[in-house]
Amino acid sequence: MKDGLIRMVSIGVSAAIALSCTYFVPQLHDYRPWLESDALPFAMWFSDDTEAVAALPEFGASSQLATQNNTDEAPETGLSTQLLPEPVSDPGATNDESKDELPTPEQPEIAPTKPAEKEELKKAEPKVVISPREFEGITQEFEDPSGKALDHFYESLQATALKKKQTVTRITHYGASVIGADGMTSIARRKLQARFGYAGKGWVNMTAGWKWYRQKDVVFRDKGWKSRVITQGALKNGHYGYGGVAALSWGGALSSYKVHADTLELYYLKHKGGGDVLLKVEGGAEKLINTRSETSEDAHETIKAEGKGPHKFIVRAKGKGQAHLYGVTLESSGPGVVYDCLGMIGTRASRILNYDEAHLKQTVAYRKPNLQIIMYGGNELADRRMNLRVYEKKYRNVIQRIRSGRPEGSCVIMTPVDHGERVRGRVKTVPLLKKVITIQQRIAKDFGCGFFNTWKAMGGEGAMGRWYRAKPRLAWGDYAHLTRDGDRVMGAMIYKAIMKGFSDWLAKKESTPKMAP
């Protein structure tokens, strides 16, 4: 009996020593049996808060978060409800196949220019003034070690605000499934257009290509096309178009776009076996295009609608050869902002290398974006043993190719959203993400791009778990994608970063002495 007690005490002491080591040895921290944020051991035996305790295994969060009340401040994210703006219109209303309604573009709410005093009207030039409330509650700014990465973009945005020469400022946002439904991008688009003017929807593919491809601010329908997407690399010539999808048809396929815009511009390939394509404005003009050519080359064709919109545009393959189409831009005259969402679902950055290099360069050069936001890296996180040297080399190549068509424009490398994984019932950031962020930050500096740390903006370590538990819920249970409310928050973050950077740029420009003529 005595020997048995001694053995039990020895085992208990050994276990206590082993468990205590998990608190002092960093490599063993994941094995700690209790954290300060956890409920007290055995507390559930004496607590009446059975609902909160029962919720812990399901949500993978601490009891501290589980028992918090739903207040105006979202405690799980640390984000003020200022980052949950009411959208200009319901982001989910325009690409639902059961609906044909279009939100009416909102006119600028606040005049972005400050008039001069009456006695100085003849002398003073109008100034752009950004109210601090436009970026109130900002959680992350654009990093710009060079101090000039976004100069080109802000110069254009200033001209748009001042209504100079009907200037249209164009933004192109590259990404995978996190922007595949045009969620965060539509929020940023609408807020920018509400401040600086509406100049159209922007880019839309000729065919969806991916099952979950959606676009807001347009009613888009497509049928009959054979799609070739860049993620599969099926085209030997590498001509996938601006949105990464080629739409092929020998006749009969069509796409329609109902939108607040008066100009459709078709992007397509002229080639030896090309067929006829009909462009049509419902109730208006028609134009028949022959896409045959002895040499393969990218081409463009425009059709305009008359009168006040919205307008419905139709593109139809008419046969006599194979139509090889990419997509359309839908715009109106400026001044205003256009924000293209290039959501290539399932794409790793390296898939961009499936483009024919010259084709990609020429396409970007023709579109002339003033700002390129490049947001890849989430899909790479599935490869936990990824060779980081190879990844960095390929990512540099991708940035170089995207930038080659518009080297004078501005660029921002935007990191993936936080990706979480369950570790002992808690949601923690996937360790590989932090390494990817470090690489992307280094590349942004080397290429003279701005840098936006999405992970830090969301709250850093374990943010996706907190966003999942937020009320309203901001993330899905895969801990990799955002809900519609999460997209609203992220879209507001992008907008606030742009406005804060623009405000600082204007102040810097104002304080810089002008050179004498």
C-alpha positions as CSV (number, residue, x, y, z in Angstrom):
1,M,0.0,0.0,0.0
2,K,2.8,2.4,1.0
3,D,4.8,1.5,-2.1
4,G,1.7,2.2,-4.3
5,L,1.2,5.6,-2.8
6,I,4.9,6.4,-3.3
7,R,4.6,5.4,-7.0
8,M,1.4,7.5,-7.4
9,V,3.1,10.6,-5.9
10,S,6.2,10.1,-8.1
11,I,4.0,9.9,-11.2
12,G,2.1,13.0,-10.1
13,V,5.3,15.0,-9.4
14,S,6.8,13.8,-12.8
15,A,3.6,14.9,-14.6
16,A,3.6,18.2,-12.9
17,I,7.2,18.8,-13.8
18,A,6.5,17.8,-17.4
19,L,3.5,20.1,-17.7
20,S,5.3,23.0,-16.1
21,C,8.0,22.7,-18.8
22,T,5.4,23.6,-21.4
23,Y,5.3,27.1,-19.8
24,F,9.0,27.7,-19.8
25,V,10.2,26.0,-23.0
26,P,9.0,27.9,-26.1
27,Q,9.0,24.8,-28.3
28,L,6.5,23.2,-26.0
29,H,4.1,26.2,-25.7
30,D,1.5,24.5,-27.9
31,Y,1.1,21.8,-25.3
32,R,0.2,24.1,-22.3
33,P,-2.8,22.5,-20.6
34,W,-4.2,25.9,-19.6
35,L,-3.9,29.5,-20.8
36,E,-4.9,32.7,-19.0
37,S,-7.7,33.3,-21.5
38,D,-9.2,29.9,-20.8
39,A,-11.9,29.2,-18.2
40,L,-10.6,28.1,-14.8
41,P,-10.1,24.3,-14.6
42,F,-13.3,22.6,-13.6
43,A,-15.1,25.9,-13.6
44,M,-17.9,24.3,-15.7
45,W,-18.8,22.1,-12.7
46,F,-19.7,25.2,-10.7
47,S,-20.9,27.6,-13.4
48,D,-24.4,28.3,-14.4
49,D,-23.2,29.7,-17.8
50,T,-23.7,26.4,-19.6
51,E,-24.4,28.0,-22.9
52,A,-21.0,29.8,-23.1
53,V,-19.1,26.7,-21.9
54,A,-20.9,24.4,-24.4
55,A,-20.0,26.8,-27.2
56,L,-16.2,26.5,-26.7
57,P,-15.5,23.3,-28.6
58,E,-17.6,24.4,-31.6
59,F,-16.0,27.8,-32.0
60,G,-12.5,27.0,-30.9
61,A,-12.4,30.2,-28.7
62,S,-11.8,31.0,-25.1
63,S,-14.6,31.4,-22.6
64,Q,-13.6,35.1,-22.3
65,L,-14.7,35.6,-25.9
66,A,-17.6,33.2,-25.7
67,T,-19.3,35.1,-22.8
68,Q,-18.8,38.6,-24.2
69,N,-22.0,40.5,-25.0
70,N,-22.9,41.8,-28.5
71,T,-22.1,45.5,-28.1
72,D,-21.6,48.3,-30.7
73,E,-17.9,47.6,-30.5
74,A,-17.1,44.2,-32.0
75,P,-14.9,42.8,-29.2
76,E,-13.7,39.8,-31.1
77,T,-12.1,41.9,-33.8
78,G,-11.4,45.1,-32.0
79,L,-13.0,46.9,-34.9
80,S,-15.3,49.8,-34.4
81,T,-18.6,49.7,-36.2
82,Q,-17.2,52.6,-38.2
83,L,-15.6,49.8,-40.3
84,L,-19.1,48.3,-40.9
85,P,-20.5,51.0,-43.2
86,E,-23.8,50.7,-44.8
87,P,-23.1,49.8,-48.4
88,V,-24.2,52.2,-51.1
89,S,-26.6,49.4,-52.0
90,D,-26.9,45.7,-51.2
91,P,-23.7,44.1,-52.5
92,G,-25.5,40.9,-53.0
93,A,-28.2,42.3,-55.2
94,T,-26.6,42.4,-58.7
95,N,-25.2,39.0,-59.5
96,D,-27.9,36.8,-58.1
97,E,-29.4,35.1,-61.0
98,S,-32.9,35.5,-59.5
99,K,-32.7,39.3,-59.6
100,D,-32.3,41.8,-62.4
101,E,-32.2,44.9,-60.2
102,L,-29.2,47.3,-60.4
103,P,-28.2,49.7,-57.7
104,T,-28.2,53.3,-58.8
105,P,-24.7,54.8,-58.6
106,E,-24.5,57.3,-55.8
107,Q,-23.4,60.8,-56.5
108,P,-20.5,62.3,-54.5
109,E,-21.8,63.0,-51.0
110,I,-19.1,65.4,-50.1
111,A,-17.6,67.9,-52.5
112,P,-13.9,66.8,-52.6
113,T,-12.8,70.3,-53.6
114,K,-12.5,73.3,-51.4
115,P,-13.5,76.6,-53.1
116,A,-11.3,79.6,-52.7
117,E,-12.5,82.8,-51.0
118,K,-14.5,85.1,-53.3
119,E,-11.7,87.8,-53.5
120,E,-9.2,85.1,-54.4
121,L,-11.2,83.3,-57.1
122,K,-9.1,84.7,-59.8
123,K,-5.8,83.8,-58.1
124,A,-6.3,80.6,-56.2
125,E,-6.7,77.1,-57.6
126,P,-9.3,74.8,-56.2
127,K,-7.9,72.4,-53.6
128,V,-8.9,68.8,-52.7
129,V,-9.7,68.4,-49.0
130,I,-10.1,65.0,-47.4
131,S,-12.0,65.1,-44.1
132,P,-10.3,63.0,-41.3
133,R,-13.6,61.2,-40.8
134,E,-13.0,59.5,-44.2
135,F,-10.4,57.3,-42.6
136,E,-11.5,57.4,-38.9
137,G,-10.9,54.1,-37.3
138,I,-8.3,53.0,-39.8
139,T,-6.4,49.9,-38.6
140,Q,-3.7,49.7,-41.2
141,E,-2.1,52.2,-43.6
142,F,-0.2,51.6,-46.9
143,E,3.5,51.1,-46.2
144,D,5.6,53.0,-48.6
145,P,9.4,53.1,-47.8
146,S,10.1,55.0,-51.0
147,G,7.6,57.7,-50.2
148,K,6.5,57.8,-53.9
149,A,5.0,54.4,-54.6
150,L,1.5,55.8,-55.0
151,D,2.3,59.2,-56.5
152,H,1.0,58.3,-60.0
153,F,-2.3,57.1,-58.5
154,Y,-2.8,60.1,-56.2
155,E,-2.0,62.5,-59.1
156,S,-4.8,60.9,-61.1
157,L,-7.2,60.8,-58.2
158,Q,-6.5,64.5,-57.6
159,A,-7.2,65.3,-61.2
160,T,-10.5,63.3,-61.0
161,A,-11.5,65.2,-57.8
162,L,-10.8,68.5,-59.5
163,K,-12.8,67.3,-62.6
164,K,-9.9,68.0,-64.9
165,K,-10.3,66.8,-68.5
166,Q,-13.0,64.3,-67.5
167,T,-10.2,62.2,-65.8
168,V,-11.0,58.6,-65.0
169,T,-8.9,57.0,-62.3
170,R,-8.7,53.2,-62.8
171,I,-7.8,50.6,-60.2
172,T,-7.3,46.9,-60.9
173,H,-7.4,44.4,-58.1
174,Y,-5.9,41.0,-58.7
175,G,-6.8,38.1,-56.4
176,A,-8.2,34.6,-56.0
177,S,-11.4,33.4,-54.4
178,V,-11.3,36.0,-51.6
179,I,-12.4,38.6,-54.2
180,G,-14.1,36.0,-56.5
181,A,-17.6,37.3,-55.7
182,D,-16.5,41.0,-56.0
183,G,-17.2,41.5,-52.3
184,M,-14.6,43.7,-50.7
185,T,-13.8,45.2,-54.1
186,S,-17.4,46.3,-54.7
187,I,-17.5,48.1,-51.3
188,A,-14.2,49.9,-52.0
189,R,-15.5,50.7,-55.5
190,R,-18.8,52.2,-54.4
191,K,-17.2,54.3,-51.6
192,L,-14.6,55.7,-54.0
193,Q,-17.2,56.4,-56.6
194,A,-19.5,58.1,-54.0
195,R,-16.6,60.5,-53.2
196,F,-15.0,61.0,-56.6
197,G,-17.6,60.2,-59.2
198,Y,-19.0,57.2,-61.0
199,A,-17.3,56.2,-64.3
200,G,-18.7,52.7,-64.7
201,K,-18.5,49.1,-63.6
202,G,-15.2,48.3,-65.2
203,W,-14.0,44.9,-66.3
204,V,-16.3,41.8,-66.6
205,N,-15.3,38.4,-68.1
206,M,-17.1,37.2,-71.3
207,T,-17.8,34.0,-69.4
208,A,-17.6,33.2,-65.7
209,G,-15.0,30.5,-66.1
210,W,-15.2,29.5,-62.5
211,K,-18.3,28.3,-60.7
212,W,-18.1,30.9,-58.0
213,Y,-17.2,33.9,-60.2
214,R,-19.6,36.8,-59.4
215,Q,-19.6,40.5,-60.2
216,K,-21.5,43.2,-58.5
217,D,-22.9,46.4,-60.0
218,V,-23.9,44.6,-63.2
219,V,-26.5,42.0,-64.1
220,F,-24.3,39.5,-66.0
221,R,-25.5,36.4,-67.9
222,D,-23.5,34.0,-70.0
223,K,-24.3,30.7,-71.8
224,G,-22.9,28.5,-74.5
225,W,-19.2,29.4,-74.1
226,K,-16.3,26.9,-73.7
227,S,-14.1,28.5,-71.1
228,R,-10.3,28.1,-70.8
229,V,-9.0,29.4,-67.4
230,I,-5.5,30.4,-66.5
231,T,-5.5,28.1,-63.5
232,Q,-5.5,25.1,-65.8
233,G,-3.0,26.5,-68.4
234,A,-4.9,24.8,-71.2
235,L,-4.2,27.3,-74.0
236,K,-0.9,26.8,-75.8
237,N,-0.9,30.4,-77.0
238,G,-1.4,31.7,-73.4
239,H,-4.0,34.3,-74.5
240,Y,-6.4,34.4,-71.5
241,G,-7.3,38.1,-71.5
242,Y,-7.4,40.6,-68.7
243,G,-9.5,38.4,-66.4
244,G,-7.7,35.1,-66.9
245,V,-10.5,33.4,-68.9
246,A,-10.9,32.9,-72.6
247,A,-14.4,32.3,-74.0
248,L,-14.5,30.1,-77.1
249,S,-17.5,29.5,-79.4
250,W,-18.2,28.3,-83.0
251,G,-21.5,30.1,-82.8
252,G,-24.6,30.5,-80.6
253,A,-22.9,31.5,-77.3
254,L,-23.9,34.8,-75.8
255,S,-23.3,37.1,-72.9
256,S,-25.4,40.0,-71.6
257,Y,-24.6,42.9,-69.3
258,K,-27.1,45.2,-67.8
259,V,-25.3,48.2,-66.3
260,H,-25.2,51.9,-65.5
261,A,-22.7,52.7,-68.3
262,D,-23.0,53.9,-71.9
263,T,-19.9,52.3,-73.5
264,L,-19.0,48.6,-73.9
265,E,-15.5,47.8,-75.1
266,L,-14.9,44.2,-76.2
267,Y,-11.4,42.6,-75.8
268,Y,-10.8,39.7,-78.2
269,L,-8.3,37.8,-80.3
270,K,-8.1,38.1,-84.0
271,H,-6.8,34.9,-85.6
272,K,-6.8,32.9,-88.8
273,G,-9.9,30.8,-87.9
274,G,-11.8,33.6,-86.3
275,G,-15.6,33.9,-86.5
276,D,-18.2,36.7,-86.5
277,V,-19.3,38.4,-83.3
278,L,-22.3,40.7,-82.9
279,L,-22.3,43.6,-80.5
280,K,-25.7,45.0,-79.6
281,V,-27.4,47.5,-77.4
282,E,-30.8,46.3,-76.5
283,G,-33.2,48.6,-78.4
284,G,-30.3,50.4,-80.0
285,A,-27.2,50.1,-82.1
286,E,-25.7,46.9,-83.5
287,K,-22.2,46.1,-84.8
288,L,-21.0,42.9,-86.6
289,I,-17.3,42.1,-86.1
290,N,-15.2,39.8,-88.2
291,T,-12.4,38.3,-86.0
292,R,-10.5,36.6,-88.8
293,S,-7.0,37.7,-89.5
294,E,-3.9,36.1,-91.1
295,T,-1.9,36.9,-87.9
296,S,-3.0,36.4,-84.3
297,E,-3.3,39.7,-82.5
298,D,-5.4,41.1,-79.7
299,A,-8.0,43.6,-80.7
300,H,-10.8,45.8,-79.3
301,E,-14.2,47.1,-80.5
302,T,-16.5,49.6,-78.9
303,I,-20.2,50.2,-79.0
304,K,-22.1,53.0,-77.4
305,A,-25.6,53.4,-76.0
306,E,-27.7,56.5,-76.3
307,G,-29.7,58.2,-73.6
308,K,-29.9,57.7,-69.9
309,G,-29.2,54.2,-68.5
310,P,-29.2,51.6,-67.3
311,H,-28.4,49.9,-70.7
312,K,-28.3,46.2,-71.6
313,F,-25.4,45.1,-73.9
314,I,-25.4,41.8,-75.7
315,V,-22.4,40.0,-77.2
316,R,-23.2,37.0,-79.4
317,A,-20.9,34.5,-81.3
318,K,-22.4,34.3,-84.9
319,G,-20.3,31.5,-86.3
320,K,-18.3,31.3,-89.6
321,G,-15.3,30.4,-87.4
322,Q,-14.3,30.3,-83.7
323,A,-14.7,33.4,-81.6
324,H,-12.0,33.8,-79.0
325,L,-13.2,36.5,-76.6
326,Y,-11.8,37.7,-73.3
327,G,-14.3,40.1,-71.7
328,V,-15.6,43.7,-71.7
329,T,-15.1,47.0,-70.0
330,L,-18.3,48.9,-69.1
331,E,-17.7,52.6,-68.6
332,S,-19.1,56.1,-68.8
333,S,-17.4,59.4,-69.3
334,G,-15.6,60.9,-66.4
335,P,-14.6,62.3,-64.1
336,G,-14.9,59.3,-61.8
337,V,-13.4,56.1,-60.6
338,V,-13.4,52.6,-62.1
339,Y,-12.4,49.6,-59.9
340,D,-11.8,46.3,-61.8
341,C,-12.1,43.1,-59.8
342,L,-10.0,40.3,-61.4
343,G,-11.0,37.4,-59.2
344,M,-9.3,34.3,-60.6
345,I,-10.6,31.6,-58.3
346,G,-8.2,29.0,-57.0
347,T,-5.3,30.8,-58.5
348,R,-1.8,30.7,-57.0
349,A,0.3,33.6,-58.0
350,S,2.5,31.3,-60.2
351,R,-0.5,30.6,-62.4
352,I,-0.1,34.1,-63.8
353,L,3.0,32.7,-65.5
354,N,0.6,30.7,-67.7
355,Y,0.0,33.9,-69.6
356,D,1.9,34.6,-72.8
357,E,4.2,37.3,-71.5
358,A,3.8,39.7,-74.4
359,H,0.0,39.2,-74.4
360,L,-0.2,40.1,-70.7
361,K,2.0,43.1,-71.1
362,Q,0.0,44.5,-74.0
363,T,-3.3,43.9,-72.3
364,V,-2.3,45.7,-69.1
365,A,-0.7,48.5,-71.2
366,Y,-4.0,49.0,-73.1
367,R,-6.1,49.1,-69.9
368,K,-3.8,51.6,-68.3
369,P,-4.6,51.1,-64.6
370,N,-3.5,53.9,-62.4
371,L,-3.2,51.5,-59.4
372,Q,-2.6,47.8,-59.4
373,I,-3.5,46.0,-56.2
374,I,-2.0,42.5,-56.2
375,M,-3.4,40.1,-53.6
376,Y,-2.2,36.5,-53.9
377,G,-0.8,34.0,-51.5
378,G,-3.8,32.4,-49.8
379,N,-3.9,29.3,-51.9
380,E,-0.2,28.7,-51.5
381,L,-0.8,28.2,-47.7
382,A,-2.2,24.8,-48.4
383,D,1.4,23.6,-49.2
384,R,2.8,23.6,-45.7
385,R,6.2,22.3,-47.0
386,M,6.5,25.0,-49.7
387,N,10.0,25.9,-50.7
388,L,10.1,29.6,-49.8
389,R,13.0,30.4,-52.1
390,V,11.2,29.0,-55.1
391,Y,8.0,30.8,-54.0
392,E,9.8,34.1,-53.7
393,K,11.5,33.7,-57.1
394,K,8.2,32.9,-58.8
395,Y,6.4,35.8,-57.0
396,R,9.0,38.2,-58.1
397,N,8.5,37.0,-61.7
398,V,4.7,37.4,-61.4
399,I,5.0,41.0,-60.1
400,Q,7.5,41.9,-62.8
401,R,5.1,40.6,-65.5
402,I,2.1,42.3,-64.1
403,R,4.0,45.6,-63.8
404,S,5.7,45.4,-67.2
405,G,2.6,46.7,-69.0
406,R,2.3,49.7,-66.7
407,P,5.6,50.5,-65.1
408,E,4.7,54.2,-64.6
409,G,1.6,53.3,-62.7
410,S,1.3,52.7,-59.0
411,C,1.2,49.3,-57.3
412,V,0.3,47.9,-53.9
413,I,1.1,44.3,-52.8
414,M,-1.7,43.3,-50.5
415,T,-1.2,40.2,-48.3
416,P,-3.7,37.4,-48.0
417,V,-6.4,37.6,-45.3
418,D,-5.5,35.8,-42.2
419,H,-5.8,32.0,-42.5
420,G,-6.5,30.0,-39.4
421,E,-6.2,26.4,-38.2
422,R,-7.5,24.8,-35.1
423,V,-4.7,24.0,-32.5
424,R,-6.0,22.3,-29.4
425,G,-9.4,23.8,-29.8
426,R,-8.1,27.3,-30.6
427,V,-7.9,29.1,-33.9
428,K,-4.3,30.2,-34.6
429,T,-2.8,31.8,-37.7
430,V,-1.2,29.3,-40.1
431,P,2.5,29.8,-39.4
432,L,3.4,29.8,-43.1
433,L,1.3,33.0,-43.6
434,K,3.8,35.1,-41.6
435,K,6.7,33.9,-43.8
436,V,4.7,34.7,-46.9
437,I,4.0,38.2,-45.6
438,T,7.7,38.8,-44.9
439,I,8.5,37.8,-48.5
440,Q,5.8,39.9,-50.0
441,Q,6.9,42.9,-47.9
442,R,10.4,42.5,-49.2
443,I,9.3,42.2,-52.8
444,A,7.0,45.3,-52.5
445,K,10.0,47.3,-51.4
446,D,12.2,46.0,-54.1
447,F,9.6,46.8,-56.8
448,G,8.8,50.2,-55.5
449,C,5.2,49.2,-54.6
450,G,3.2,50.1,-51.6
451,F,2.4,47.3,-49.1
452,F,-0.8,46.5,-47.2
453,N,-0.5,44.1,-44.4
454,T,-4.1,42.6,-44.4
455,W,-3.2,40.2,-41.6
456,K,-2.2,43.0,-39.3
457,A,-5.2,45.1,-40.3
458,M,-7.5,42.2,-39.3
459,G,-5.9,42.0,-35.8
460,G,-2.8,39.8,-36.2
461,E,-2.4,36.4,-34.6
462,G,-5.5,34.3,-34.6
463,A,-7.6,37.1,-36.2
464,M,-9.7,34.7,-38.4
465,G,-11.0,32.9,-35.4
466,R,-12.1,36.2,-33.8
467,W,-13.7,37.3,-37.1
468,Y,-15.6,34.0,-37.2
469,R,-16.9,34.6,-33.7
470,A,-17.8,38.3,-34.3
471,K,-21.4,39.4,-34.4
472,P,-22.2,39.8,-37.2
473,R,-20.0,36.9,-38.3
474,L,-17.2,38.2,-40.5
475,A,-15.6,35.0,-41.6
476,W,-16.6,31.5,-42.6
477,G,-15.8,28.3,-40.8
478,D,-13.0,27.4,-43.2
479,Y,-11.0,30.2,-41.5
480,A,-9.9,31.4,-44.9
481,H,-12.8,33.4,-46.5
482,L,-14.9,36.3,-45.4
483,T,-18.6,36.6,-45.2
484,R,-20.5,39.5,-46.8
485,D,-20.2,41.5,-43.6
486,G,-16.5,40.6,-43.5
487,D,-16.1,41.9,-47.1
488,R,-17.8,45.1,-46.0
489,V,-15.2,45.5,-43.2
490,M,-12.3,44.7,-45.6
491,G,-13.6,47.0,-48.3
492,A,-13.8,49.8,-45.8
493,M,-10.2,49.0,-44.8
494,I,-9.0,49.4,-48.4
495,Y,-11.0,52.6,-48.8
496,K,-9.6,54.1,-45.5
497,A,-6.1,53.2,-46.4
498,I,-6.5,54.9,-49.8
499,M,-8.0,58.0,-48.3
500,K,-5.4,58.3,-45.5
501,G,-2.6,57.9,-48.0
502,F,-4.2,60.4,-50.3
503,S,-4.7,62.9,-47.5
504,D,-1.1,62.6,-46.4
505,W,0.0,63.0,-50.0
506,L,-2.0,66.1,-50.5
507,A,-0.6,67.6,-47.3
508,K,2.9,66.8,-48.3
509,K,2.4,68.3,-51.7
510,E,0.9,71.4,-50.2
511,S,3.8,71.9,-47.9
512,T,6.5,71.4,-50.6
513,P,7.7,74.8,-51.9
514,K,6.9,75.3,-55.6
515,M,9.9,75.9,-57.8
516,A,10.0,79.3,-59.4
517,P,9.3,79.3,-63.2
